[in-house]
Amino acid sequence: MSQAPTLQSTRALYVGGLDPAVTETTLRAAFLPFGPIQHIDIPMDFAKGTHKGFAFLEFVDSDDANEAIYNMDGAELFGKSLTVNVAQADKMKLGSSKALWSTDEWFREHAGVKEEEEKAEKEKGNERDSAMLKEKPLVA
């Protein structure tokens, strides 16, 4: 199995519901009638020693990928029904290897919060200082 990244395009397909007996060779044989396949990636579950039950295929032509979706979505392979659709880009999840604060959503949500809190605290301090000055003159 190759470790090259699968591109986000209409040529890249997600194939779910794979039987544990499915290999890259069987997957290639099942999808080859729809057109030349550029890349197949079957993520492994190294703890169990098997694949995770899904794969990513990338066709050379997007029309071939669409034909594969039309014909193979819901089809059976080794007695299990397949789910075939266009692969989606990775979504950021908690527990991922990327820092939470590196996402634009997090930054937009939290960007002004600390600044606003500091500004409010500074204003409160200024109000307290001016109130003290009004109450007690500094002349001895």
N, C-alpha and C positions, 0 to 999 in steps of 0.2 A: 504494500500500500504506500502510495506516495504521500508526502507531507506538504506538498505545495498548497498555498492558500486557494480557496475557492472564491472566485470573483463575485461581487454583487452585480448581477445582471439578469436579464431574462433567459440567459443560457444556463444559469446555475439552478439546479433543482434539489429540493429536499425530498428524500424518500424515507418514509417512516413505516414502522410496523414490520421490520425485518425479522425473520426467524433466525435463531442463533446459528443455524447451519448455512446461512447465506454467506458467500465469500465474494471478493472483488470479481473473480472470474464469472460467477453465476450472475452477479448484478450486471456486468458488462454484456453477457450473453442475452439477458432479458431486455436490455435497453438498446442494444446495437441495431436492431431492425429499424429504429427511428432515425438513425444518423450516426455519424462519427462522434465518438465520445473523446473529449480532450483530457478529462481528469475525473478520477473517482477517489473520494475520501470517505473511509468508514472509521469513525472515531472508536477507539478501543476503551474498554473498561479494564484497566490493568489489574485491579483487585480481583475481578472474576476471571480474567483471562479470555474474555469474549468481547465482541463488539457491543455497542450500547443500544443496538436495535434500530439505528437509522444511519443514513449515508447522504453524501452530497455528490451529485454528478454534474459535470459541466460539459455541455455539448458544444461543438464547433459553431453551430448555427442556431439562432434563437427559434427559428421555425421548427427545427427538429425537436427542440426542448418542448415547445408547445404541443407538438404531435405526441410526444411521450406522456405529457400530462393528460391529454385527452384520452389516450388509450390505456394508460397504466394506473391512473388514480382509481382505486377501488378494486383493481385486479388482484388475483391471488398469486403468491409466490411461496412455495413450500407450505401451502395450507393456511397462510396468513394473509389477510387483506392489507394491501399497501395504501399508504397515503402519499400522493405525489403532488407537489406544488412548487412554485417558484421559491427559492431559498431567500430568507430574510436576513438582513444584516444583524449582527450581534446586538443585543440590548444590554444596557448597563444594569447589573444586578448587585445587590449587597453580597459581599463575599467574593467578588471578582478580584482579579489581580490588578485592576486599575484603581487609583485613589478616588474616593468618593468626591472630593473637592475638585477633581480635574474635569468634571462634567459641567457643561454650560448651564444646565438646569439648576444644579446645586448652587453654582456661583450666583446666578440671577436671584435665586431665592434668598441667599444669605449675604449678599454683597453689602447692602446698606445697613444691616441690623446693628453691627457693632459700632459703626460710626454714629448712628442715631443715638444709641445708648450712651456713648461717650459725650456726645454733644449735650444731651439732656442732663447728664450728671454734672458737666461743666457749668451749665446754666444754673442748676440748683446751687452749686458751690458759689457762683457769683452772686446769686440772690441772698444767700446766707451771709456772705462777706459784706454786701452793701447794707443789709439789715443790721449787722453788728456795728458798722460804722455809724449808722444813723442813731442807734441807741446810746452808744458810749463815745463821746468825743475823745480823741487821742491826746488832748492837751492835759499836761500834768500840773 
